[in-house]
Amino acid sequence: MLQPGCLFTPEAALPRHAAGPPLSVLARQTAGTRFVVMTPSREQILAASAGWVAVVLNVIPGLGAGYLYQRRWKAYWITSALASAWFVAGAALAQSADAAAEAQNQLVGLIGLLALAAVSATEAGLAVKRVRQAG
């Protein structure tokens, strides 16, 4: 039986599944009792995340915050690199622009960041859906 605040689960209390172990398991021997620390896999973390939260976090603050929620570091860094490159490109192009083109440059920059947010939000939602359907 689990006690509140217990970090370890006795091995006998673990559920048995016919399809094999659902979690990666690390066993430890302590005073004659075998305890198991369960670490969820990448797919389990993704499947347990709320898809709508990841989508909203990728749209509202933008820049891949939903990927941080899903613990998808590679996707987060790719999105951050693309957003940074978009900022740098906009700043470089604005150096030689006249005052009349300033508003158009800002609009193009905003549209690019909104497109990046829309693509990353869609991908985050589809990733949750794909993982849930697979397992």
Backbone as CSV, one residue per row, in Angstrom:
resi,resn,N_x,N_y,N_z,CA_x,CA_y,CA_z,C_x,C_y,C_z
1,MET,0.825,-1.172,0.000,0.000,0.000,0.000,0.877,1.246,0.000
2,LEU,0.538,2.216,-0.807,1.311,3.443,-0.879,0.934,4.382,0.257
3,GLN,1.926,5.049,0.794,1.692,6.036,1.822,1.827,7.414,1.199
4,PRO,1.070,8.404,1.706,1.202,9.759,1.154,2.637,10.254,1.279
5,GLY,3.126,10.841,0.230,4.480,11.368,0.225,5.543,10.334,-0.066
6,CYS,5.166,9.091,-0.345,6.127,8.016,-0.616,6.677,8.173,-2.033
7,LEU,7.983,8.162,-2.162,8.603,8.311,-3.476,8.838,6.981,-4.154
8,PHE,8.863,5.908,-3.384,9.136,4.593,-3.930,7.908,3.713,-3.781
9,THR,7.705,2.839,-4.742,6.582,1.931,-4.727,7.112,0.516,-4.537
10,PRO,6.569,-0.244,-3.570,6.983,-1.641,-3.475,6.626,-2.369,-4.760
11,GLU,7.494,-3.279,-5.181,7.308,-3.955,-6.458,5.990,-4.715,-6.513
12,ALA,5.531,-5.273,-5.396,4.287,-6.031,-5.386,3.077,-5.146,-5.675
13,ALA,3.186,-3.841,-5.435,2.059,-2.930,-5.642,1.938,-2.456,-7.086
14,LEU,2.922,-2.798,-7.929,2.885,-2.350,-9.315,1.848,-3.119,-10.107
15,PRO,1.111,-2.461,-10.997,0.151,-3.171,-11.839,0.872,-4.044,-12.858
16,ARG,0.296,-5.174,-13.163,0.864,-6.093,-14.165,0.108,-5.907,-15.471
17,HIS,0.830,-5.810,-16.563,0.233,-5.621,-17.885,0.680,-6.747,-18.798
18,ALA,-0.263,-7.253,-19.579,0.054,-8.350,-20.490,0.948,-7.885,-21.634
19,ALA,0.860,-6.608,-21.994,1.612,-6.100,-23.142,3.058,-5.791,-22.796
20,GLY,3.456,-6.018,-21.569,4.829,-5.720,-21.196,4.865,-4.525,-20.268
21,PRO,6.032,-4.208,-19.777,6.130,-3.111,-18.817,5.879,-1.770,-19.499
22,PRO,4.926,-0.982,-18.959,4.625,0.308,-19.572,5.634,1.389,-19.232
23,LEU,6.392,1.177,-18.161,7.336,2.193,-17.726,8.730,1.608,-17.651
24,SER,9.715,2.462,-17.854,11.068,2.011,-17.593,11.222,1.942,-16.081
25,VAL,11.789,0.859,-15.599,11.790,0.585,-14.172,13.214,0.470,-13.660
26,LEU,13.465,1.075,-12.520,14.751,0.986,-11.844,14.486,0.378,-10.476
27,ALA,15.050,-0.790,-10.214,14.799,-1.479,-8.942,15.941,-1.206,-7.980
28,ARG,15.597,-1.184,-6.698,16.588,-0.942,-5.673,16.277,-1.831,-4.477
29,GLN,17.299,-2.423,-3.904,17.151,-3.316,-2.756,17.436,-2.522,-1.486
30,THR,16.478,-2.489,-0.551,16.669,-1.782,0.707,16.130,-2.640,1.847
31,ALA,16.989,-3.067,2.740,16.624,-3.820,3.943,15.702,-4.988,3.631
32,GLY,16.005,-5.747,2.594,15.231,-6.928,2.255,13.968,-6.657,1.459
33,THR,13.617,-5.396,1.213,12.429,-5.049,0.438,12.869,-4.468,-0.885
34,ARG,12.279,-4.936,-1.947,12.632,-4.431,-3.273,11.691,-3.294,-3.624
35,PHE,12.252,-2.101,-3.881,11.478,-0.939,-4.274,11.744,-0.634,-5.734
36,VAL,10.778,-0.032,-6.388,10.882,0.288,-7.802,10.603,1.774,-7.989
37,VAL,11.498,2.452,-8.701,11.298,3.843,-9.076,10.873,3.843,-10.531
38,MET,9.704,4.395,-10.795,9.182,4.381,-12.159,9.469,5.721,-12.827
39,THR,10.092,5.672,-13.982,10.392,6.860,-14.762,9.599,6.786,-16.057
40,PRO,8.715,7.745,-16.308,7.924,7.683,-17.532,8.790,7.903,-18.775
41,SER,8.410,7.255,-19.850,9.129,7.411,-21.114,8.723,8.733,-21.769
42,ARG,9.435,9.083,-22.813,9.154,10.313,-23.558,7.731,10.302,-24.113
43,GLU,7.313,9.155,-24.642,5.979,9.032,-25.222,4.900,9.147,-24.149
44,GLN,5.163,8.597,-22.951,4.181,8.681,-21.879,4.017,10.109,-21.383
45,ILE,5.099,10.849,-21.312,5.016,12.255,-20.909,4.200,13.031,-21.934
46,LEU,4.471,12.781,-23.205,3.762,13.481,-24.269,2.283,13.114,-24.270
47,ALA,1.966,11.819,-24.111,0.573,11.383,-24.107,-0.183,11.905,-22.893
48,ALA,0.503,12.085,-21.775,-0.151,12.579,-20.560,-0.361,14.085,-20.584
49,SER,0.319,14.786,-21.454,0.157,16.240,-21.513,-1.171,16.581,-22.177
50,ALA,-1.742,17.680,-21.745,-2.987,18.150,-22.351,-2.634,18.851,-23.667
51,GLY,-3.179,18.346,-24.753,-2.876,18.903,-26.066,-3.259,20.361,-26.190
52,TRP,-4.390,20.733,-25.615,-4.845,22.120,-25.740,-3.915,23.079,-25.004
53,VAL,-3.308,22.625,-23.901,-2.376,23.486,-23.174,-1.141,23.753,-24.024
54,ALA,-0.625,22.710,-24.671,0.547,22.875,-25.529,0.239,23.809,-26.697
55,VAL,-0.950,23.671,-27.268,-1.341,24.535,-28.389,-1.440,25.986,-27.934
56,VAL,-2.118,26.218,-26.810,-2.287,27.593,-26.308,-0.932,28.202,-25.957
57,LEU,-0.054,27.420,-25.324,1.256,27.947,-24.953,2.130,28.248,-26.167
58,ASN,1.908,27.549,-27.269,2.674,27.846,-28.480,2.106,29.048,-29.218
59,VAL,0.837,29.392,-28.987,0.230,30.529,-29.690,0.337,31.815,-28.872
60,ILE,-0.116,31.777,-27.620,-0.221,33.008,-26.823,1.157,33.626,-26.561
61,PRO,2.057,32.983,-25.814,3.363,33.622,-25.705,4.221,33.359,-26.935
62,GLY,3.889,32.324,-27.677,4.656,31.983,-28.876,6.031,31.439,-28.547
63,LEU,6.861,31.321,-29.534,8.254,30.907,-29.405,8.431,29.528,-28.781
64,GLY,7.431,28.655,-28.901,7.603,27.263,-28.502,7.451,26.956,-27.033
65,ALA,6.745,27.795,-26.274,6.568,27.531,-24.845,5.793,26.231,-24.610
66,GLY,4.933,25.855,-25.538,4.203,24.589,-25.419,5.131,23.387,-25.490
67,TYR,6.227,23.523,-26.200,7.208,22.436,-26.255,7.883,22.245,-24.902
68,LEU,8.085,23.313,-24.160,8.637,23.186,-22.808,7.660,22.420,-21.922
69,TYR,6.371,22.714,-22.054,5.344,22.005,-21.296,5.368,20.512,-21.619
70,GLN,5.580,20.182,-22.881,5.613,18.782,-23.309,6.975,18.130,-23.098
71,ARG,7.941,18.886,-22.643,9.322,18.415,-22.452,9.923,17.910,-23.763
72,ARG,9.678,18.665,-24.826,10.225,18.340,-26.142,11.291,19.381,-26.453
73,TRP,12.497,19.103,-25.966,13.576,20.082,-26.017,14.048,20.358,-27.436
74,LYS,14.155,19.335,-28.265,14.644,19.525,-29.634,13.701,20.445,-30.424
75,ALA,12.401,20.190,-30.321,11.426,21.032,-31.024,11.466,22.460,-30.494
76,TYR,11.665,22.615,-29.184,11.751,23.950,-28.599,12.949,24.716,-29.152
77,TRP,14.115,24.075,-29.185,15.318,24.774,-29.655,15.238,25.087,-31.148
78,ILE,14.609,24.218,-31.930,14.431,24.504,-33.359,13.532,25.730,-33.523
79,THR,12.433,25.765,-32.777,11.518,26.911,-32.855,12.201,28.190,-32.387
80,SER,12.971,28.101,-31.314,13.690,29.279,-30.813,14.714,29.776,-31.833
81,ALA,15.414,28.855,-32.479,16.399,29.239,-33.491,15.716,29.910,-34.686
82,LEU,14.574,29.366,-35.118,13.846,29.980,-36.237,13.345,31.378,-35.874
83,ALA,12.817,31.541,-34.663,12.338,32.865,-34.242,13.498,33.851,-34.136
84,SER,14.618,33.399,-33.601,15.789,34.275,-33.497,16.293,34.675,-34.876
85,ALA,16.334,33.718,-35.794,16.766,34.023,-37.159,15.810,35.016,-37.816
86,TRP,14.515,34.884,-37.539,13.532,35.813,-38.101,13.759,37.228,-37.559
87,PHE,14.046,37.338,-36.238,14.345,38.651,-35.648,15.607,39.257,-36.253
88,VAL,16.644,38.460,-36.388,17.913,38.947,-36.936,17.734,39.386,-38.389
89,ALA,17.010,38.577,-39.169,16.771,38.942,-40.570,15.975,40.237,-40.665
90,GLY,14.976,40.401,-39.805,14.187,41.628,-39.809,15.019,42.839,-39.429
91,ALA,15.890,42.676,-38.432,16.750,43.791,-38.024,17.746,44.143,-39.115
92,ALA,18.286,43.142,-39.786,19.253,43.392,-40.854,18.597,44.090,-42.038
93,LEU,17.390,43.672,-42.375,16.690,44.295,-43.502,16.198,45.698,-43.150
94,ALA,15.910,45.952,-41.885,15.421,47.269,-41.471,16.529,48.316,-41.457
95,GLN,17.777,47.908,-41.457,18.892,48.854,-41.424,18.902,49.754,-42.657
96,SER,18.605,49.155,-43.806,18.674,49.928,-45.045,17.304,50.402,-45.524
97,ALA,16.257,50.207,-44.723,14.910,50.596,-45.146,14.636,52.056,-44.791
98,ASP,13.835,52.703,-45.636,13.452,54.083,-45.339,12.258,54.092,-44.380
99,ALA,11.867,55.263,-43.931,10.803,55.388,-42.933,9.454,54.907,-43.456
100,ALA,9.215,55.051,-44.751,7.927,54.642,-45.322,7.772,53.120,-45.306
101,ALA,8.870,52.399,-45.425,8.812,50.932,-45.453,8.839,50.319,-44.057
102,GLU,9.013,51.151,-43.026,9.107,50.648,-41.650,7.845,49.904,-41.211
103,ALA,6.680,50.464,-41.503,5.418,49.823,-41.110,5.236,48.492,-41.836
104,GLN,5.611,48.451,-43.102,5.493,47.205,-43.863,6.450,46.147,-43.313
105,ASN,7.655,46.543,-42.943,8.623,45.604,-42.366,8.111,45.044,-41.043
106,GLN,7.494,45.880,-40.220,6.942,45.413,-38.953,5.796,44.446,-39.176
107,LEU,4.967,44.709,-40.176,3.851,43.819,-40.492,4.357,42.469,-40.983
108,VAL,5.359,42.477,-41.837,5.941,41.225,-42.333,6.558,40.436,-41.174
109,GLY,7.235,41.120,-40.260,7.816,40.457,-39.099,6.761,39.829,-38.211
110,LEU,5.672,40.557,-37.971,4.585,40.039,-37.140,3.915,38.837,-37.802
111,ILE,3.676,38.916,-39.105,3.052,37.800,-39.825,3.948,36.562,-39.771
112,GLY,5.239,36.757,-39.889,6.167,35.622,-39.808,6.149,34.952,-38.450
113,LEU,6.129,35.748,-37.374,6.074,35.173,-36.023,4.736,34.491,-35.755
114,LEU,3.638,35.066,-36.265,2.338,34.416,-36.117,2.279,33.105,-36.892
115,ALA,2.899,33.074,-38.064,2.943,31.824,-38.842,3.759,30.767,-38.102
116,LEU,4.878,31.162,-37.514,5.688,30.235,-36.729,4.898,29.704,-35.534
117,ALA,4.155,30.579,-34.856,3.337,30.158,-33.717,2.235,29.199,-34.160
118,ALA,1.605,29.482,-35.300,0.530,28.607,-35.794,1.064,27.228,-36.172
119,VAL,2.210,27.194,-36.835,2.799,25.907,-37.232,3.228,25.112,-36.006
120,SER,3.870,25.763,-35.049,4.326,25.041,-33.856,3.145,24.581,-33.008
121,ALA,2.078,25.372,-32.925,0.891,24.964,-32.167,0.217,23.771,-32.821
122,THR,0.087,23.799,-34.138,-0.515,22.680,-34.858,0.310,21.422,-34.678
123,GLU,1.623,21.544,-34.791,2.498,20.380,-34.640,2.438,19.818,-33.230
124,ALA,2.372,20.668,-32.212,2.301,20.204,-30.821,1.007,19.436,-30.577
125,GLY,-0.097,19.934,-31.093,-1.375,19.232,-30.950,-1.397,17.912,-31.686
126,LEU,-0.853,17.892,-32.901,-0.812,16.648,-33.674,0.121,15.616,-33.046
127,ALA,1.194,16.066,-32.397,2.115,15.134,-31.741,1.424,14.411,-30.592
128,VAL,0.629,15.130,-29.807,-0.114,14.490,-28.725,-1.114,13.497,-29.299
129,LYS,-1.818,13.896,-30.336,-2.814,13.015,-30.963,-2.158,11.756,-31.517
130,ARG,-1.001,11.908,-32.173,-0.297,10.768,-32.761,0.150,9.772,-31.694
131,VAL,0.699,10.277,-30.594,1.190,9.396,-29.536,0.036,8.681,-28.844
132,ARG,-1.074,9.369,-28.644,-2.231,8.734,-27.997,-2.850,7.662,-28.872
133,GLN,-2.886,7.878,-30.179,-3.429,6.860,-31.076,-2.520,5.654,-31.207
134,ALA,-1.213,5.865,-31.087,-0.256,4.770,-31.217,-0.279,3.854,-30.002
135,GLY,-0.590,4.383,-28.845,-0.500,3.521,-27.671,-1.567,3.798,-26.743
